[in-house]
């Protein structure tokens, strides 16, 4: 079954390269991968590593994650929330910092789902202090 994935990643890369209207040689140059190796990847003769896929993605100006999913390295996941999209786009955070933030965010969401804090109109924070207006205090 892995053999069919190898071919499909090559076909996917070729399709993305064709859409970008760049030659195999141009992609090889911008991604820093040898032309013969890239040709073998596209023909399904070689299985590229995650690092090679990342270089190809950069050369094609597409998400490395899309290539990882196509290659079977990552499983397809649900669409990002606004928070997740913002974290992914933040250039000032390292990949490790982003992963920590994702883990914390996911744990909060899971906890809220488990405790029933999520209602139809969003989360209900039962631990937040209630602010009273000055005329309501006794």
N, C-alpha and C positions, 0 to 999 in steps of 0.2 A: 504494500500500500504506500510505503514511503516513496517508491519510485514515481508514482503518479504525481505526488506532491512536488517532487523535484522538477518534473516537466512543467507543471502548472506555474511554478514560480518563474521559470524562464519565460514562458509565454506571457505571463503578466508583466514582467519587466520589459519584454519586447513591445507589448501593447502600450505601456506607459511611455516608452522611448519614442514610439511612432507618433503618439498623441502630442508629445512635446516637440516633435519635428526636429529631432537631433539624430545624427548618425551614431552607429556603434562606436566609431573611433572618437567622436566628440564626447560621448558618455564615458568612454574609457579615460580620456584626458581629464575631464572635470572630476571624475570620481577617484582617480588615482589607481585604477585597476587596469591590468594589462588587457589589451584588445583581444588576444586569443582566449584568455580566461573568461572574459565577459561574453564572448561569442559562445563558449562552451556552456556557460550558465544559461544563456538564452535558449540554446538547443536542448537543454535538459541533460547534458552530459556531466555536469558538475553540480554539487550541492553547495551553495555558498554558505559561509558562516554568518553569524549575526553581525559581525564587524563588517564583512563585505557587503551585506545587505544595507547596513547603515550608510556606507560610502555610496552605494548605488542610489539610495533614497536621497541623499544630499545632492548627488549629481542630477537626479531627475526632479528635484525640488518637490518631493512628496514625503509623506510621513513614513518614517522607518517602521512604525507600528503596522502600517498597512502591508508592508512587505513581510514582516514577521508573521502576521496572521496568514497571509497567502502561503508562506513557507511552512506553516504548521508549528512555528516556534512559540507563538502566542495564540491563545484562544480569543475569538471575537468576543467583545464585551458590550455591555449596554452603552448607549450614548452617554457622554459626559454630562454632568450637571454643570451649571454655570460656575460653581466653585471649582470643580475639577478642571474645566476648560481654562479658567484663570490661572490655576496652579501650573498647568502644562505650558501655558504661554509665558509665564514669568521667567525672564532671562536672568534675573538676579539670584535665583535659587539653583543650587546644585541638584543633580538627579537624586542624590541621597536625601537631601532636604525635602524635595518634592514627595518622595516615597513616604517619608515619615509623616508629612502633612496628610497624604492620602490615607494612610493607616489610621491616623487620629480621626479624621473626618468620617471614615467608614465605621469606626467603632462608635462614634456618637450617633450616627444614623441607625446603626443596628440596635443600640441601646434604646433609642427612642421608639423604634418599631416594637421592640420586645416589651417595653413598659407601657405601651399604649399612649404615649405622649403626643402622638400624631393624630390630629383630628382632620375633619374634612377641610377646614380652613387653615391647616398648617400645624406646627408644633404648639403645644400648650406647656409653658414652662411653669411648673408648680413650685419651683424653688426660688423664683425671682421675688425680691421684696416688692411689696405693694406700696406705691407712693400715694400719699394722701395730700390733698390740698390743705393749705394752712387753716381754712375755715372748717375743715372736717376733723381736725385734731382737737382733742378734748381739753 
